[in-house]
């Protein structure tokens, strides 16, 4: 499964692909980045009981929760700026859904997948496309060492190459379109 770095790069790609250069804002990028990492906040209840992974990859890793997040963003933005409420909610929903899909296609040996179709099914699904490698983490009592580990370096490099490559291509596309419009 991807690391937080891989998920943030997924959110960056959604942001760049889902917004026009002239309409980008700090609010929209914040929504995309929040959506790209929010499913993993299911670690928090586990931390409270001393078992970090107790609730990880639960119902927060479903497409239904991506729709719920999009609806919450819509309700929030509708009060602030109705003109961008629909775009913000779609961006939020897509960034959240990309997180779920990345975990779905990054199932590693020994993991159970994600309940992507919850509430229609509680079954966990996933495939291993072997894109990212295996991001390892340990108990929260290890502190920052729970995720900052030497055996994650190759996984992080793969994520940066794949996710960073997508972000680079989207930025290149933007730059190229600006140059064409100046001609």
Buried (B, 14 or more C-beta within 10 A) or exposed (E): BBBBBBBBBBBBBBBBBBBEEEEBEEEBBEBBBBBBBBBBEBBEBBBEEEEBBBBBBBBBBBBBBBBBBBEEBBEBBBEEEEEBBBBBBBBBBBBBBBBBBBBBBBBBEEBEBBBBBBEEEEEBEBEBEEBBBBBBBEEBEEEEEBBEBEEBEEBBBBBBEBBBEBBEEBEEEBEEEEEEEEE
